[in-house]
Amino acid sequence: METREQWKSSLGFVLAAAGSAVGLGNLWGFAYRASQGGGLAFILLYILIVLVVCLPVLVAEMVLGRSTGKSPLIAPIQAAGNKWQPMGWLFVIASIGILAFYAVLMGWTADTFFHSLFFGLPGNMSEAETFFGSISSGSSVLLGQLLSLILTASVVAAGVRGGIEKLTKWCVPLLFLLLVVLAIWSATLPGTWEGYRTFLLRWDTSEFFNSTTIRNAFTQAFFSLSLGIGVMIAYSSYLDRSKKLPKQALAVASLDTSVGILAGMVTFPIVMSFGLKEAVSSSTVGTLFISLPTGLGTLGITGRIVAILFFALAFLAAITSSISLLEVPVASLMDRLGWSRYKSVLISTGLIFLIGIPSALDLNVLGKMDSIFGGVLLILGGFLLSVLLGWVVPRKFDEDLSSSNSEIRVRRYLKFMLRWVSPPVIAFGLVVSFMDLLKNWS
Ligand code: PHE
């Protein structure tokens, strides 16, 4: 038996986990879900779900990974027996499904980056539609998707320390810095307040009862935290006992949520300053790739530089997430079939490329895959995790978390939340999301 790889440092683990969390979900997903009209109700629900429901589940997922030292496919069985095998499969299927369309989005991002760099930005809305049409169809999409997957695969093939930790250690701080600079710049635009008010701060009490707003908030919380899909199991299985998980989970969640909000502060003022509100509400998944380049296009060379920076940042954010998605099937194949890392990466990547082709060719398919794999399946994963760690094997917490005085209180709190709060709240979110998905299917 080879010994299991380990992170080099605790910071390395936090940055890798934060890198997984911070991704296109924060930049593209947040913009597109916030633009669907929930306003402040959407934001508040999203933050509330993160704090009350997701944080305990995040620690639970980490505890499951560290205490078993197994891949996402095997960890549930190791913890609670064969009955829990479907949960492992759910993780593997959901991560493959997400990465399949995520790579397509990464291709769009890279394409927009190169376009801004070499050719400049669209000058008006119709040029932007043409531009988006060209990046989201034809052979260039497949090429972008393939190259993004190859890049992802090469990092994962280099291993936990040599690939994942090395990349995320410099990417995540750089990304944060870039985003702060852009948010400050965005705050100086003429439409800033209008943008914040229209998309982020608009108050409408009835939105709290709107099933689409509720689904968006749950989906955004789970997707953005990379939660309920086994990524955190995989990453924590490479972590040693001395690290304090609750603290690290808090760091990851705070980083991720602030990046989400910061990203909204970059995108919405731009959209508003250039009168692109209509474009946002009529297009869904394309929001970021249509309105942002168009808005920036009216600003001459400054706009072009900002676009180049923004889409470079988005690509970095995406790759630190895509590697974590690939690590789920890869670790599982290594664990289950005893394959080498290299072989597992090769086979998983090939499969993911094939599964992603329909979403590369059809925007509708992409939207559907996002709703299923990136939405309800994650919420279901979160529900199962809270039941597993809250009810079936709560002793994992005692075994895994240290027994210093301060941690005992944290542990009690987490166990209480996982038992009594997370399961019913997530079950509610799951049912509402599922019904809403059915309602909006066609
Ligand atoms: N959290 C990532 C993002 O916000 C996406 C992701 C989801 C990554 C699930 C891993 C697992 O873009």
Boltz pocket constraint, residues with backbone or C-beta under 6 A from the ligand:
constraints:
  - pocket:
      binder: B
      contacts: [[A, 20], [A, 21], [A, 22], [A, 23], [A, 24], [A, 25], [A, 26], [A, 98], [A, 222], [A, 223], [A, 224], [A, 225], [A, 226], [A, 227], [A, 229], [A, 231], [A, 317], [A, 321], [A, 322], [A, 324], [A, 325]]
      max_distance: 6.0
